[in-house]
Amino acid sequence: MFDISESDFATFVSTHVESLNPLVLTQMPVKEKRKYMVLCMVIHLFEKERFYHEREINAILKPIAEDYVMIRRYLIDYQFMARKEDGSSYWLIKDPNDFKQFNLAERTDLKPIQSK
């Protein structure tokens, strides 16, 4: 969807991420490309082929940013996840393995804001 270089991602992390583990953002970015990077990181917090209740999604997303509901909405809007029309369950529709470069658990080269 976006052309994201390693440099783009490293810069984003160093300016918008307070903590890698657990993932904590300074704020939800406004630019679409940066929102997409957040979603590429967040997708790794969910298991493939598992159905989640909205409460579970909120519990996972709440520590990441104040407006965790926006992240949940973007996961649907950007088609990382789908949900039943009544909102009773959510599931991944994109494979986290397609976004390995954004898996913070496997990245030791990135430096968040507090680690500068």
N, CA, C and O atoms as CSV, one atom per row, in Angstrom:
chain,resi,resn,atom,element,x,y,z
A,1,MET,N,N,0.816,-1.184,0.000
A,1,MET,CA,C,0.000,0.000,0.000
A,1,MET,C,C,0.868,1.260,0.000
A,1,MET,O,O,0.598,2.204,-0.743
A,2,PHE,N,N,1.906,1.271,0.830
A,2,PHE,CA,C,2.845,2.389,0.884
A,2,PHE,C,C,4.246,1.833,0.691
A,2,PHE,O,O,4.539,0.703,1.081
A,3,ASP,N,N,5.094,2.631,0.092
A,3,ASP,CA,C,6.504,2.263,-0.041
A,3,ASP,C,C,7.207,2.760,1.213
A,3,ASP,O,O,7.428,3.960,1.379
A,4,ILE,N,N,7.558,1.825,2.098
A,4,ILE,CA,C,8.163,2.183,3.387
A,4,ILE,C,C,9.576,1.614,3.444
A,4,ILE,O,O,9.767,0.398,3.476
A,5,SER,N,N,10.546,2.493,3.454
A,5,SER,CA,C,11.935,2.057,3.526
A,5,SER,C,C,12.313,1.780,4.977
A,5,SER,O,O,11.596,2.170,5.898
A,6,GLU,N,N,13.433,1.109,5.170
A,6,GLU,CA,C,13.955,0.874,6.519
A,6,GLU,C,C,14.218,2.199,7.218
A,6,GLU,O,O,13.965,2.340,8.415
A,7,SER,N,N,14.720,3.155,6.476
A,7,SER,CA,C,14.995,4.481,7.034
A,7,SER,C,C,13.701,5.167,7.479
A,7,SER,O,O,13.648,5.773,8.549
A,8,ASP,N,N,12.654,5.065,6.644
A,8,ASP,CA,C,11.348,5.639,7.015
A,8,ASP,C,C,10.867,5.048,8.331
A,8,ASP,O,O,10.421,5.770,9.224
A,9,PHE,N,N,10.962,3.726,8.442
A,9,PHE,CA,C,10.453,3.045,9.623
A,9,PHE,C,C,11.290,3.380,10.860
A,9,PHE,O,O,10.739,3.643,11.929
A,10,ALA,N,N,12.602,3.372,10.719
A,10,ALA,CA,C,13.479,3.702,11.850
A,10,ALA,C,C,13.235,5.138,12.332
A,10,ALA,O,O,13.223,5.396,13.536
A,11,THR,N,N,13.044,6.058,11.401
A,11,THR,CA,C,12.754,7.443,11.765
A,11,THR,C,C,11.418,7.537,12.483
A,11,THR,O,O,11.295,8.238,13.488
A,12,PHE,N,N,10.423,6.837,11.971
A,12,PHE,CA,C,9.107,6.839,12.614
A,12,PHE,C,C,9.214,6.334,14.054
A,12,PHE,O,O,8.684,6.958,14.973
A,13,VAL,N,N,9.892,5.215,14.245
A,13,VAL,CA,C,10.029,4.644,15.587
A,13,VAL,C,C,10.751,5.620,16.513
A,13,VAL,O,O,10.351,5.795,17.664
A,14,SER,N,N,11.798,6.247,16.022
A,14,SER,CA,C,12.581,7.145,16.879
A,14,SER,C,C,11.851,8.442,17.216
A,14,SER,O,O,12.261,9.161,18.128
A,15,THR,N,N,10.779,8.749,16.498
A,15,THR,CA,C,10.062,9.991,16.754
A,15,THR,C,C,8.641,9.807,17.289
A,15,THR,O,O,8.056,10.756,17.811
A,16,HIS,N,N,8.077,8.602,17.166
A,16,HIS,CA,C,6.680,8.390,17.556
A,16,HIS,C,C,6.459,7.253,18.556
A,16,HIS,O,O,5.347,7.074,19.053
A,17,VAL,N,N,7.501,6.494,18.849
A,17,VAL,CA,C,7.340,5.330,19.713
A,17,VAL,C,C,8.089,5.559,21.020
A,17,VAL,O,O,9.296,5.801,21.022
A,18,GLU,N,N,7.363,5.482,22.128
A,18,GLU,CA,C,7.976,5.637,23.457
A,18,GLU,C,C,8.593,4.337,23.934
A,18,GLU,O,O,9.625,4.343,24.606
A,19,SER,N,N,7.963,3.221,23.587
A,19,SER,CA,C,8.429,1.913,24.044
A,19,SER,C,C,8.140,0.871,22.969
A,19,SER,O,O,7.091,0.892,22.325
A,20,LEU,N,N,9.088,-0.034,22.791
A,20,LEU,CA,C,8.897,-1.123,21.827
A,20,LEU,C,C,8.198,-2.317,22.458
A,20,LEU,O,O,7.394,-2.992,21.815
A,21,ASN,N,N,8.513,-2.571,23.725
A,21,ASN,CA,C,7.923,-3.733,24.397
A,21,ASN,C,C,7.593,-3.374,25.831
A,21,ASN,O,O,8.480,-3.387,26.685
A,22,PRO,N,N,6.345,-3.054,26.118
A,22,PRO,CA,C,5.207,-3.093,25.206
A,22,PRO,C,C,5.208,-1.880,24.277
A,22,PRO,O,O,5.799,-0.845,24.583
A,23,LEU,N,N,4.538,-2.030,23.144
A,23,LEU,CA,C,4.427,-0.938,22.185
A,23,LEU,C,C,3.617,0.200,22.792
A,23,LEU,O,O,2.480,0.008,23.221
A,24,VAL,N,N,4.225,1.401,22.824
A,24,VAL,CA,C,3.539,2.601,23.314
A,24,VAL,C,C,3.896,3.745,22.363
A,24,VAL,O,O,5.072,4.018,22.119
A,25,LEU,N,N,2.878,4.401,21.835
A,25,LEU,CA,C,3.069,5.540,20.940
A,25,LEU,C,C,2.995,6.845,21.715
A,25,LEU,O,O,2.327,6.928,22.745
A,26,THR,N,N,3.685,7.867,21.214
A,26,THR,CA,C,3.541,9.192,21.795
A,26,THR,C,C,2.148,9.725,21.495
A,26,THR,O,O,1.518,10.358,22.342
A,27,GLN,N,N,1.677,9.464,20.288
A,27,GLN,CA,C,0.327,9.814,19.853
A,27,GLN,C,C,0.063,9.090,18.533
A,27,GLN,O,O,0.992,8.639,17.863
A,28,MET,N,N,-1.191,8.988,18.179
A,28,MET,CA,C,-1.528,8.373,16.900
A,28,MET,C,C,-1.172,9.359,15.794
A,28,MET,O,O,-1.617,10.507,15.824
A,29,PRO,N,N,-0.378,8.928,14.822
A,29,PRO,CA,C,0.029,9.849,13.756
A,29,PRO,C,C,-1.153,10.303,12.895
A,29,PRO,O,O,-2.187,9.638,12.830
A,30,VAL,N,N,-0.977,11.431,12.248
A,30,VAL,CA,C,-2.008,11.998,11.382
A,30,VAL,C,C,-1.814,11.533,9.936
A,30,VAL,O,O,-2.789,11.255,9.236
A,31,LYS,N,N,-0.580,11.449,9.497
A,31,LYS,CA,C,-0.300,11.076,8.103
A,31,LYS,C,C,-0.624,9.603,7.871
A,31,LYS,O,O,-0.355,8.745,8.711
A,32,GLU,N,N,-1.210,9.339,6.706
A,32,GLU,CA,C,-1.671,7.989,6.371
A,32,GLU,C,C,-0.543,6.959,6.385
A,32,GLU,O,O,-0.717,5.851,6.893
A,33,LYS,N,N,0.588,7.314,5.839
A,33,LYS,CA,C,1.717,6.378,5.789
A,33,LYS,C,C,2.158,5.978,7.192
A,33,LYS,O,O,2.507,4.820,7.422
A,34,ARG,N,N,2.146,6.906,8.116
A,34,ARG,CA,C,2.547,6.616,9.495
A,34,ARG,C,C,1.478,5.792,10.222
A,34,ARG,O,O,1.805,4.910,11.016
A,35,LYS,N,N,0.213,6.081,9.952
A,35,LYS,CA,C,-0.864,5.251,10.504
A,35,LYS,C,C,-0.677,3.810,10.056
A,35,LYS,O,O,-0.814,2.870,10.838
A,36,TYR,N,N,-0.362,3.666,8.781
A,36,TYR,CA,C,-0.163,2.330,8.228
A,36,TYR,C,C,0.992,1.608,8.932
A,36,TYR,O,O,0.902,0.410,9.197
A,37,MET,N,N,2.071,2.332,9.233
A,37,MET,CA,C,3.194,1.728,9.959
A,37,MET,C,C,2.756,1.254,11.338
A,37,MET,O,O,3.174,0.186,11.787
A,38,VAL,N,N,1.920,2.037,12.015
A,38,VAL,CA,C,1.397,1.616,13.314
A,38,VAL,C,C,0.638,0.296,13.160
A,38,VAL,O,O,0.845,-0.634,13.940
A,39,LEU,N,N,-0.221,0.216,12.177
A,39,LEU,CA,C,-1.007,-0.999,11.976
A,39,LEU,C,C,-0.122,-2.191,11.635
A,39,LEU,O,O,-0.393,-3.317,12.052
A,40,CYS,N,N,0.936,-1.935,10.876
A,40,CYS,CA,C,1.883,-3.016,10.541
A,40,CYS,C,C,2.589,-3.547,11.784
A,40,CYS,O,O,2.948,-4.723,11.835
A,41,MET,N,N,2.791,-2.695,12.783
A,41,MET,CA,C,3.374,-3.139,14.050
A,41,MET,C,C,2.325,-3.846,14.902
A,41,MET,O,O,2.591,-4.897,15.484
A,42,VAL,N,N,1.146,-3.267,14.969
A,42,VAL,CA,C,0.072,-3.777,15.824
A,42,VAL,C,C,-0.397,-5.165,15.401
A,42,VAL,O,O,-0.763,-5.974,16.253
A,43,ILE,N,N,-0.392,-5.449,14.124
A,43,ILE,CA,C,-0.893,-6.741,13.639
A,43,ILE,C,C,-0.163,-7.921,14.305
A,43,ILE,O,O,-0.717,-9.015,14.413
A,44,HIS,N,N,1.062,-7.693,14.741
A,44,HIS,CA,C,1.848,-8.761,15.378
A,44,HIS,C,C,1.395,-9.071,16.804
A,44,HIS,O,O,1.877,-10.025,17.415
A,45,LEU,N,N,0.488,-8.284,17.325
A,45,LEU,CA,C,-0.035,-8.526,18.672
A,45,LEU,C,C,-1.221,-9.482,18.660
A,45,LEU,O,O,-1.740,-9.842,19.717
A,46,PHE,N,N,-1.652,-9.893,17.470
A,46,PHE,CA,C,-2.810,-10.768,17.320
A,46,PHE,C,C,-2.402,-12.100,16.703
A,46,PHE,O,O,-1.410,-12.187,15.979
A,47,GLU,N,N,-3.178,-13.129,17.000
A,47,GLU,CA,C,-2.921,-14.464,16.472
A,47,GLU,C,C,-3.777,-14.709,15.234
A,47,GLU,O,O,-4.955,-14.355,15.187
A,48,LYS,N,N,-3.152,-15.322,14.239
A,48,LYS,CA,C,-3.896,-15.721,13.050
A,48,LYS,C,C,-4.931,-16.780,13.416
A,48,LYS,O,O,-4.741,-17.573,14.339
A,49,GLU,N,N,-6.010,-16.767,12.679
A,49,GLU,CA,C,-7.052,-17.795,12.805
A,49,GLU,C,C,-7.698,-17.830,14.191
A,49,GLU,O,O,-8.233,-18.859,14.604
A,50,ARG,N,N,-7.648,-16.727,14.893
A,50,ARG,CA,C,-8.321,-16.626,16.184
A,50,ARG,C,C,-9.376,-15.525,16.107
A,50,ARG,O,O,-9.165,-14.491,15.473
A,51,PHE,N,N,-10.489,-15.757,16.748
A,51,PHE,CA,C,-11.545,-14.759,16.823
A,51,PHE,C,C,-11.437,-14.041,18.163
A,51,PHE,O,O,-11.222,-14.667,19.201
A,52,TYR,N,N,-11.589,-12.718,18.125
A,52,TYR,CA,C,-11.461,-11.888,19.310
A,52,TYR,C,C,-12.774,-11.165,19.580
A,52,TYR,O,O,-13.456,-10.733,18.651
A,53,HIS,N,N,-13.118,-11.038,20.840
A,53,HIS,CA,C,-14.236,-10.190,21.240
A,53,HIS,C,C,-13.713,-8.758,21.289
A,53,HIS,O,O,-12.515,-8.540,21.469
A,54,GLU,N,N,-14.595,-7.794,21.133
A,54,GLU,CA,C,-14.175,-6.396,21.160
A,54,GLU,C,C,-13.424,-6.041,22.445
A,54,GLU,O,O,-12.483,-5.248,22.411
A,55,ARG,N,N,-13.829,-6.616,23.562
A,55,ARG,CA,C,-13.127,-6.360,24.833
A,55,ARG,C,C,-11.673,-6.810,24.750
A,55,ARG,O,O,-10.785,-6.133,25.269
A,56,GLU,N,N,-11.423,-7.943,24.103
A,56,GLU,CA,C,-10.050,-8.443,23.967
A,56,GLU,C,C,-9.223,-7.519,23.075
A,56,GLU,O,O,-8.065,-7.230,23.376
A,57,ILE,N,N,-9.820,-7.061,21.983
A,57,ILE,CA,C,-9.133,-6.124,21.087
A,57,ILE,C,C,-8.765,-4.856,21.866
A,57,ILE,O,O,-7.636,-4.374,21.786
A,58,ASN,N,N,-9.726,-4.330,22.614
A,58,ASN,CA,C,-9.479,-3.116,23.399
A,58,ASN,C,C,-8.379,-3.328,24.422
A,58,ASN,O,O,-7.544,-2.444,24.617
A,59,ALA,N,N,-8.360,-4.473,25.076
A,59,ALA,CA,C,-7.339,-4.761,26.081
A,59,ALA,C,C,-5.943,-4.795,25.459
A,59,ALA,O,O,-4.971,-4.386,26.094
A,60,ILE,N,N,-5.840,-5.276,24.232
A,60,ILE,CA,C,-4.554,-5.335,23.534
A,60,ILE,C,C,-4.126,-3.932,23.084
A,60,ILE,O,O,-2.952,-3.576,23.178
A,61,LEU,N,N,-5.079,-3.150,22.600
A,61,LEU,CA,C,-4.759,-1.848,22.006
A,61,LEU,C,C,-4.650,-0.708,23.017
A,61,LEU,O,O,-3.938,0.267,22.776
A,62,LYS,N,N,-5.343,-0.821,24.138
A,62,LYS,CA,C,-5.411,0.281,25.106
A,62,LYS,C,C,-4.043,0.773,25.575
A,62,LYS,O,O,-3.855,1.984,25.690
A,63,PRO,N,N,-3.080,-0.110,25.852
A,63,PRO,CA,C,-1.765,0.383,26.300
A,63,PRO,C,C,-0.965,1.113,25.213
A,63,PRO,O,O,-0.004,1.817,25.526
A,64,ILE,N,N,-1.347,0.954,23.954
A,64,ILE,CA,C,-0.566,1.501,22.841
A,64,ILE,C,C,-0.755,3.004,22.686
A,64,ILE,O,O,0.212,3.742,22.492
A,65,ALA,N,N,-2.001,3.453,22.772
A,65,ALA,CA,C,-2.291,4.876,22.565
A,65,ALA,C,C,-3.590,5.236,23.263
A,65,ALA,O,O,-4.459,4.390,23.479
A,66,GLU,N,N,-3.702,6.516,23.613
A,66,GLU,CA,C,-4.928,6.979,24.262
A,66,GLU,C,C,-6.153,6.680,23.420
A,66,GLU,O,O,-7.173,6.222,23.937
A,67,ASP,N,N,-6.057,6.936,22.127
A,67,ASP,CA,C,-7.193,6.710,21.241
A,67,ASP,C,C,-7.093,5.316,20.606
A,67,ASP,O,O,-6.972,5.174,19.390
A,68,TYR,N,N,-7.148,4.304,21.461
A,68,TYR,CA,C,-7.051,2.922,20.984
A,68,TYR,C,C,-8.240,2.535,20.115
A,68,TYR,O,O,-8.129,1.643,19.275
A,69,VAL,N,N,-9.377,3.197,20.308
A,69,VAL,CA,C,-10.557,2.920,19.486
A,69,VAL,C,C,-10.271,3.291,18.028
A,69,VAL,O,O,-10.736,2.619,17.108
A,70,MET,N,N,-9.507,4.358,17.829
A,70,MET,CA,C,-9.124,4.753,16.478
A,70,MET,C,C,-8.257,3.673,15.832
A,70,MET,O,O,-8.424,3.368,14.651
A,71,ILE,N,N,-7.344,3.101,16.593
A,71,ILE,CA,C,-6.505,2.034,16.047
A,71,ILE,C,C,-7.377,0.849,15.648
A,71,ILE,O,O,-7.187,0.267,14.580
A,72,ARG,N,N,-8.324,0.496,16.496
A,72,ARG,CA,C,-9.241,-0.610,16.175
A,72,ARG,C,C,-9.998,-0.307,14.882
A,72,ARG,O,O,-10.139,-1.171,14.017
A,73,ARG,N,N,-10.473,0.908,14.765
A,73,ARG,CA,C,-11.200,1.314,13.557
A,73,ARG,C,C,-10.297,1.225,12.327
A,73,ARG,O,O,-10.719,0.730,11.281
A,74,TYR,N,N,-9.056,1.702,12.450
A,74,TYR,CA,C,-8.125,1.651,11.316
A,74,TYR,C,C,-7.777,0.213,10.929
A,74,TYR,O,O,-7.587,-0.083,9.749
A,75,LEU,N,N,-7.695,-0.669,11.904
A,75,LEU,CA,C,-7.439,-2.082,11.571
A,75,LEU,C,C,-8.522,-2.625,10.641
A,75,LEU,O,O,-8.239,-3.441,9.764
A,76,ILE,N,N,-9.737,-2.180,10.829
A,76,ILE,CA,C,-10.841,-2.580,9.955
A,76,ILE,C,C,-10.776,-1.799,8.637
A,76,ILE,O,O,-10.841,-2.391,7.560
A,77,ASP,N,N,-10.651,-0.485,8.723
A,77,ASP,CA,C,-10.645,0.367,7.523
A,77,ASP,C,C,-9.530,0.012,6.553
A,77,ASP,O,O,-9.735,0.026,5.339
A,78,TYR,N,N,-8.353,-0.304,7.079
A,78,TYR,CA,C,-7.215,-0.657,6.229
A,78,TYR,C,C,-7.175,-2.156,5.924
A,78,TYR,O,O,-6.217,-2.646,5.325
A,79,GLN,N,N,-8.197,-2.863,6.329
A,79,GLN,CA,C,-8.404,-4.283,6.042
A,79,GLN,C,C,-7.292,-5.186,6.586
A,79,GLN,O,O,-6.878,-6.143,5.931
A,80,PHE,N,N,-6.825,-4.871,7.773
A,80,PHE,CA,C,-5.958,-5.781,8.503
A,80,PHE,C,C,-6.812,-6.797,9.250
A,80,PHE,O,O,-6.418,-7.950,9.430
A,81,MET,N,N,-7.991,-6.346,9.681
A,81,MET,CA,C,-8.929,-7.196,10.404
A,81,MET,C,C,-10.315,-7.035,9.787
A,81,MET,O,O,-10.605,-6.067,9.084
A,82,ALA,N,N,-11.155,-8.021,10.078
A,82,ALA,CA,C,-12.571,-7.936,9.729
A,82,ALA,C,C,-13.353,-8.150,11.012
A,82,ALA,O,O,-12.803,-8.580,12.025
A,83,ARG,N,N,-14.642,-7.845,10.958
A,83,ARG,CA,C,-15.488,-8.058,12.122
A,83,ARG,C,C,-16.891,-8.385,11.660
A,83,ARG,O,O,-17.306,-8.063,10.547
A,84,LYS,N,N,-17.598,-9.035,12.553
A,84,LYS,CA,C,-19.010,-9.273,12.287
A,84,LYS,C,C,-19.720,-7.924,12.298
A,84,LYS,O,O,-19.275,-6.988,12.962
A,85,GLU,N,N,-20.803,-7.829,11.575
A,85,GLU,CA,C,-21.527,-6.559,11.478
A,85,GLU,C,C,-21.971,-6.027,12.840
A,85,GLU,O,O,-22.021,-4.816,13.054
A,86,ASP,N,N,-22.289,-6.933,13.752
A,86,ASP,CA,C,-22.722,-6.500,15.085
A,86,ASP,C,C,-21.546,-6.229,16.020
A,86,ASP,O,O,-21.754,-5.873,17.181
A,87,GLY,N,N,-20.316,-6.390,15.535
A,87,GLY,CA,C,-19.129,-6.107,16.340
A,87,GLY,C,C,-18.827,-7.161,17.388
A,87,GLY,O,O,-18.008,-6.925,18.276
A,88,SER,N,N,-19.465,-8.309,17.305
A,88,SER,CA,C,-19.293,-9.332,18.341
A,88,SER,C,C,-17.984,-10.106,18.221
A,88,SER,O,O,-17.530,-10.697,19.201
A,89,SER,N,N,-17.370,-10.115,17.042
A,89,SER,CA,C,-16.070,-10.769,16.930
A,89,SER,C,C,-15.249,-10.146,15.808
A,89,SER,O,O,-15.773,-9.638,14.817
A,90,TYR,N,N,-13.926,-10.212,16.018
A,90,TYR,CA,C,-12.938,-9.658,15.093
A,90,TYR,C,C,-11.921,-10.751,14.781
A,90,TYR,O,O,-11.700,-11.647,15.596
A,91,TRP,N,N,-11.302,-10.680,13.600
A,91,TRP,CA,C,-10.262,-11.633,13.234
A,91,TRP,C,C,-9.338,-10.992,12.200
A,91,TRP,O,O,-9.733,-10.089,11.463
A,92,LEU,N,N,-8.097,-11.483,12.165
A,92,LEU,CA,C,-7.125,-10.994,11.191
A,92,LEU,C,C,-7.507,-11.482,9.804
A,92,LEU,O,O,-7.941,-12.620,9.627
A,93,ILE,N,N,-7.339,-10.600,8.820
A,93,ILE,CA,C,-7.488,-11.032,7.430
A,93,ILE,C,C,-6.177,-10.863,6.667
A,93,ILE,O,O,-6.039,-11.353,5.546
A,94,LYS,N,N,-5.223,-10.174,7.270
A,94,LYS,CA,C,-3.873,-10.097,6.691
A,94,LYS,C,C,-2.954,-10.966,7.536
A,94,LYS,O,O,-3.142,-11.104,8.745
A,95,ASP,N,N,-1.984,-11.531,6.899
A,95,ASP,CA,C,-1.036,-12.417,7.571
A,95,ASP,C,C,0.116,-11.598,8.155
A,95,ASP,O,O,0.805,-10.895,7.417
A,96,PRO,N,N,0.333,-11.680,9.468
A,96,PRO,CA,C,1.452,-10.940,10.071
A,96,PRO,C,C,2.803,-11.274,9.432
A,96,PRO,O,O,3.708,-10.440,9.437
A,97,ASN,N,N,2.946,-12.465,8.890
A,97,ASN,CA,C,4.209,-12.842,8.243
A,97,ASN,C,C,4.515,-11.991,7.015
A,97,ASN,O,O,5.666,-11.909,6.586
A,98,ASP,N,N,3.493,-11.361,6.450
A,98,ASP,CA,C,3.704,-10.459,5.318
A,98,ASP,C,C,4.257,-9.101,5.765
A,98,ASP,O,O,4.588,-8.254,4.935
A,99,PHE,N,N,4.350,-8.908,7.071
A,99,PHE,CA,C,4.790,-7.637,7.634
A,99,PHE,C,C,5.920,-7.860,8.644
A,99,PHE,O,O,5.999,-7.159,9.653
A,100,LYS,N,N,6.784,-8.827,8.374
A,100,LYS,CA,C,7.848,-9.199,9.313
A,100,LYS,C,C,8.771,-8.043,9.672
A,100,LYS,O,O,9.239,-7.966,10.808
A,101,GLN,N,N,9.040,-7.155,8.745
A,101,GLN,CA,C,9.954,-6.041,9.022
A,101,GLN,C,C,9.413,-5.120,10.113
A,101,GLN,O,O,10.158,-4.319,10.676
A,102,PHE,N,N,8.108,-5.232,10.413
A,102,PHE,CA,C,7.481,-4.392,11.432
A,102,PHE,C,C,7.273,-5.123,12.759
A,102,PHE,O,O,6.681,-4.574,13.688
A,103,ASN,N,N,7.755,-6.347,12.843
A,103,ASN,CA,C,7.593,-7.129,14.072
A,103,ASN,C,C,8.634,-6.675,15.090
A,103,ASN,O,O,9.799,-7.066,15.019
A,104,LEU,N,N,8.206,-5.859,16.021
A,104,LEU,CA,C,9.133,-5.259,16.988
A,104,LEU,C,C,9.799,-6.283,17.886
A,104,LEU,O,O,10.893,-6.039,18.395
A,105,ALA,N,N,9.159,-7.425,18.089
A,105,ALA,CA,C,9.737,-8.468,18.934
A,105,ALA,C,C,11.008,-9.046,18.313
A,105,ALA,O,O,11.847,-9.612,19.014
A,106,GLU,N,N,11.141,-8.902,17.017
A,106,GLU,CA,C,12.314,-9.455,16.321
A,106,GLU,C,C,13.320,-8.382,15.913
A,106,GLU,O,O,14.310,-8.684,15.246
A,107,ARG,N,N,13.078,-7.145,16.305
A,107,ARG,CA,C,13.955,-6.047,15.896
A,107,ARG,C,C,14.753,-5.535,17.085
A,107,ARG,O,O,14.184,-5.057,18.066
A,108,THR,N,N,16.068,-5.638,16.991
A,108,THR,CA,C,16.926,-5.101,18.048
A,108,THR,C,C,17.636,-3.833,17.585
A,108,THR,O,O,18.346,-3.192,18.360
A,109,ASP,N,N,17.443,-3.477,16.325
A,109,ASP,CA,C,18.141,-2.333,15.746
A,109,ASP,C,C,17.404,-1.012,15.904
A,109,ASP,O,O,17.968,0.046,15.625
A,110,LEU,N,N,16.152,-1.057,16.347
A,110,LEU,CA,C,15.351,0.160,16.437
A,110,LEU,C,C,15.463,0.807,17.809
A,110,LEU,O,O,15.584,0.117,18.822
A,111,LYS,N,N,15.423,2.113,17.839
A,111,LYS,CA,C,15.543,2.859,19.079
A,111,LYS,C,C,14.324,3.770,19.261
A,111,LYS,O,O,14.138,4.707,18.483
A,112,PRO,N,N,13.507,3.514,20.260
A,112,PRO,CA,C,12.387,4.424,20.529
A,112,PRO,C,C,12.889,5.715,21.154
A,112,PRO,O,O,14.076,5.857,21.449
A,113,ILE,N,N,11.985,6.640,21.350
A,113,ILE,CA,C,12.321,7.968,21.885
A,113,ILE,C,C,13.106,7.886,23.189
A,113,ILE,O,O,14.139,8.545,23.310
A,114,GLN,N,N,12.662,7.111,24.160
A,114,GLN,CA,C,13.300,7.081,25.481
A,114,GLN,C,C,14.687,6.460,25.465
A,114,GLN,O,O,15.442,6.619,26.424
A,115,SER,N,N,15.038,5.752,24.390
A,115,SER,CA,C,16.331,5.075,24.347
A,115,SER,C,C,17.403,5.888,23.634
A,115,SER,O,O,18.526,5.413,23.466
A,116,LYS,N,N,17.079,7.089,23.218
A,116,LYS,CA,C,18.061,7.903,22.496
A,116,LYS,C,C,19.231,8.277,23.370
A,116,LYS,O,O,20.148,8.961,22.915
